[in-house]
Amino acid sequence: MAEAAFWVAALLLVHTYFLYPALLVVMERRGWGPRRRGGHSERASHAGGGVLPSVSVVVAAYNEEACIAEKLRNTLALDYPADRFELIIGSDGSSDATDAIVRGCADPRVCLSTAPRAGKTSVLNRCIPCASGDLILLSDANTRVAPDALRKLVRHFEDPEVGAVCGKLRLVNPTREDYEESAYWAYECRIKEAEGRWGAVVGANGGLYAIRRRLFTRLPPSTIVDDLVIGLRILSRGYKVVYDAEAVAEEETTEDYQREFGRRARIAAGNFQSLRLVPSLLNPAAGFPAFAFWSHKVLRWGAPALMAVALVANLLLLHRGAYVATFLAQLAFYLLAYLGRLGVLPGALRRAASAAYYFVSMNAAIVVGFWRFVRKTQQPAWERTARA
């Protein structure tokens, strides 16, 4: 039994982090999937000559005085007809100068919606239904969107089967090019791009994604990770959720590890919550979207448990010589992560140790998030994570 537990846990871990991404690459290179039959990618490769759809840009803001003015300038400078889009800033009870800065913007396309603090979900439930655009572009206050990103996202909606489009969010660190979060995020973006060819991206980038307004349904007030749930709901209704690597936005990362850990724990609590908000995607009968959801998300969320099972089962198998090497390999990995936390190794070893520590801390945050989910102590309202 210990041997079976070890191999099941190990294979599931290898599947979610390595085999699934590799399978997506193989399917892409062999031309498998909807794209081969003439899917959205081909039709969206050129924008039609007709009238562009109307777009409402919705930004939830809480105490964003440091960046909201730049967000206004950045959004209003998007390459899109001025009479075809509006910008709605949903202030979630901001207590700083955020509201005053937005009110001071003279552009008639800007609308400020204020209400007492209740969380980002309340902002979206308030602002999206009253928006005038056929499409909704959702973005964060600290996200810088490329001028052509909106046009690139909109072109995909020429396909009536497309319900949402995710853009490419680049995480940049002004002080460290090899910052581990950026490296992991690049890996994640590559997976999303491959999933997008199947119309099954199982996690929108909150900083840049667009949806059909009519497909938005009010979220439960307790929803923690709105961008995940919105995208999954659209996917579960049979619409495609695609990815456009040419529609780019940027955010700065943070090196405040304590606050970043708290942010990841909050997201993890919301991830577990999503399992009951979109249960249909857990059913294998949902096809590739269900396979992607299990492979890319559910198994990742269960990774801490799988890591613990692999370690304990391996310990019980030490009387069999072949398992001594696997146990020592696990111990070496955790030691490397600890050294990465201390930052004492030089050169390439330092980078490897830093990546190992990032991986372990990320999974530790999942454990904390799961505990918050079980105890129902995670509040939906969010706090800004200070950037570098």
N, C-alpha and C positions, 0 to 999 in steps of 0.2 A: 504494500500500500504506500509506503514511504517513497519507493522508487517511482510509482505511478504519479504520485503527487509532485515529485520533483520535476519529472519530465513534462507533465501537463503545464505546470507553472512556467517552466523555462521556455517551452515552445510558444505559449501564449504571449510571453514577454517578447520573444524574438519576432513573433508574427506582427504585433502591433507597432514595434519600432523599426523592423527591418524587412520582414517578408511582405507585408502589405504595401509599403512604398515601392519595393522591388517589383511586386506584381503589377502595380499601376504603371510602372515604367515599361514592363514587358508588353502590357496590353496597348499602351500608347504606340510603341514601336511596331507592333504587329497590325496596327490600325483597327483594333477591335473596338466595339462600342458604337454608340449613336452617331458619332462624328463620321464614321465610315459610310453611313447611309445618307449623309447629307444633312447633318444636324445644324444647330444654331450657329456653330463657329463659322461655317461657310457663308450663311446668309448674313451674319453680322459683320463680316469682314469689310463690308462697304456700306456706308450710311445711305439710306434712301433719299431721294430728292424731294420728298414731301415735307409737310410742316412738322417740325420737331414737337414731341409731346411736351406738355407743361410739367414743370418740376418744382416741387417744394423741398427746400433744404431745411431739415429739422436738426437743431443742435440743442441738446440738453446741457444746461450750464449751472454749476453751483460754485459760487465764489471764484470766478474766473477773471478777475480784473487784470491779472498779469498778462493774459493772452487773448481776451475777447476782442479787443480792438483790432489785433492782427487777424483774428478769425473773420471779422467783418470784412476787412480789406481783401483777404485771400478769397473769400467766397464770392464777393461782388465782382472780383476780377476774373471769374471763370469764363471761359470762352463758350458762351451760350447766349442766345438772344435775350435781351433784357426784359422783353415783354412775355417771356415764356418761363420765367422762374422767380420764386420768392424765397426769402430767407426768414425762417421762424426760429427765434431764440426762446427756448423754454426755460425760464429761470426757476430753479427749484428752491425757492426761498432764500436766494443769495442775500447775504448780510454785508457784503462789501460794495464796491462801486460798479459791479457788473451791470446792474440794471440801468444805472445812470449813463454808463458808456454807450449801451445799446440805444437808449432813448436819444442820446446826442447824435446819433447817425441820421443824416438827413435823407438818405436814399429811401424812396417810397417802397422799395421792394422788401425792406426790413420790417419785421413785426416782432414785438416783444410780448410774450405770454408769461405772466407771473402768477404764482400761487405759493401758499405756505409749503415748507419743505416736507416732502413725502416720498422722495426717491425718484430715480430716473424713469421707472415704469409709469408713474403718475404723469410725468411730463409727456411721454409718448402717447399715453392714452388721452391726454388733453389736446395735444397739438396735431397729431396725425389725422384724426377724423375731421378736424375743421380746416385742414390744409386744402388749397384749391388745385394743386397739381395732380395730374394723372399718375405721376411717379413721385416717390418720396426718396430723397437722398439723405441718408443718415450719416452723421459725422460727429466727431468729438471737438470740443472747443480748442484743444491743444494740437489738433491735426492740421497740417499744411497740405492742401490738395493741389495737385498739378493743374495748370490752366485748362488742359484738354481732357482731364479725367472724366468730367461729366458727360461730354459728348461720347467718349469711348464706352462708358457704362450704358448710356441710353440706346446705343445702336443695337444692343442685344435684344431689346424689347420689341424689335421687329418680328421676332419669333413669338407668336401668341402663347407658346408653351413655357416660355421663360417667365418665372415669377419673381426672381431676385437675381442680382448680379453683385458679386463681391469684387472690390478693387484690391490692388496690391499695396499693403501697408508696409513701408520700410521703417524699421527701428534703427535710429542712428544715435551714436554716442559721441559727443564732441571731444571727449578726452581719450577714449579707448576704441580703436577700430576693431579689435578682436573681442569686444564685450560678448560674453557667452549668450546672453539673451538674444542678441541680434543674430548670432550663428544658429541658434535653435529656431528662431523665427523664420530664417531663410529656408531651413529644412521643412518647416510647417507650410510655408507658402508654396513650396514645390509640390507638396502633397495636395494642397487645395487646387493647384493648377491642373494636376492630373485628374482629380475628382471632377473638376469642372467640365472636362471633356465628356463625362458621363451625365452631366447635369445634376450632380449629386454632391455639391460642396456641403459638408456637414458642420459648418461653423463659420458665420460671417465675421469679417473684420469690423468691429464696432466703429473704427475710424473712417471707414469708407465702404458703404454698400447701398444699393438702391433696390426698392421693391415697388410693386404695383400697389397703389393706395387701396384699391378695392380688396386686396388680399389680406390687409391688416385686420386682425381681430384683437379686441381689447385683451390685454394681459392681466392675469390676476395681480392684485396690488402687491403681493408678496414676492413677485418674480424678481430674482436676483440678477441673472445673466440674460438680459433682454435680447441682445443681438443673436445669441445662440438659439433661443426659443423662437424668435420671429422667423429665422431662416429655416429651422426644423419644421415649424408648422406649415410653412409654404411648401416645403419638400414633401411632407406627409400628405398634402392635398393633391399630389400628383404633378405639381409644377416643377420645372427645372430650376435649380439654383446653380448658376454658372460663375466662372471666375475669369477676370480679364487682367492679365499681368501688365498690360499697357496702361491701365488706369491706375495711376500711382498717387499715393499720399505718404507723408512722412510724420513720424513722431519721435521725439527724443526719449531715450531710455533714462532710467534712474539708477544710481548706484547706492541709494538708500536701501540696503538689503532688508532691513527690518520692515519698512513700509511695503516694499515689494513682496515680501513674504506674506504680509497681511492681505495684500491685494490678491495674491494667488490663492490664499485660503478662502477668501470671499468668493472668487470665481469657482473654486472647487465645490463649495456649498451649493452654488447655483447650478453647477453641472449635475450634481446628484438630484437636485430638485427637478431638473428638466426631464428626468426619466419618467416622472409621473405626469408631466405636462404634455409630452409627446410619446405616449406608449406605443402607438402604431408602428413606429420605426424600430421597435424591438422585435417585431414579428418578421421572421425570415421571409414570409410571403410578400413583403414589401419589395423584394428583389435587391438590386444593387444598392439602393439607398440604405437598406437595413444592413447589408454587408459592410458598407462604408462606415455607418454609424457604430456598429460593433467594433470594427477593426481599428478605426481612427480615434474613437472617443471612449466608448464604454470600457474597452480593455485598458486604455490609458488610465482611466479613473480607478480601475482595479489593480493597477500596477503595484502599489505599496503592499497590498495583500499577497499578490503573486510573488513579490520579492521576499516577503517574510516566509511564505510557504516553501519557496526554493531553498532558503537558508536553513530552516528547521528540518526539512526533509533530508537535506544533504547531511546535516549533522547526525541524523539517525542512520545514515548509510556509510559512516566512516569506517566501519568494520570491513567494508569492501574497498579494496585498494583503488579501483578506478575513480571512486568518488572523492578521494583525498584531494586530487588535483582540482576538481570543480569547487570544492569547499575553500581551498586556498585561494583560488581565483576570485571567489566572492569576497573573501576577507581582504585580499589585495585591493580590490576595487573600492571597498569602503574605507580602507586606509588611505588610498589615493584621494578620495573625497575629503577626508579629514585634513590631509596635508593641503588640499586646495583651499579649505577654509582658513588655514593658517597662513597660506601664501608664502611658504618658505622654499619652494622648489624653483630652480632656474629654468629659463628658456622654454623649450618645447614641453618639458615635464610640468612646468608651471601651468601651461595652457591646458594640458591633458588633465591635470589635477583640478583646475578651475572648472572645466567642463563636467568632471565627475561630481564635484561639489554642487554644481548647479542642478544636475540631474537628481541627486539625492535630496537636496533642499526642496526642489519642485515636488517630489513625491511626498516629502514630509508635510508640505503645505496641503496636499490632497488629504492626508490623514486628519489634519486640523480642520479642514473644510468639511470632511465627512462627519466629524464629531459635532461641529456646529449645526450641520444639517439634521442630524439625529436629535439633537437637543433643541432645535428650532431657535437658536440664538443669533443667527446671522440676519441682520437687518437689511432690507432692500436698499435703503439710502446709502450712497457711496461717498467716500472722501477722495479728494484729489490726491494723486500720487505725484509728489514733487519731482520734476525732471532735472536732468543734469544742467 
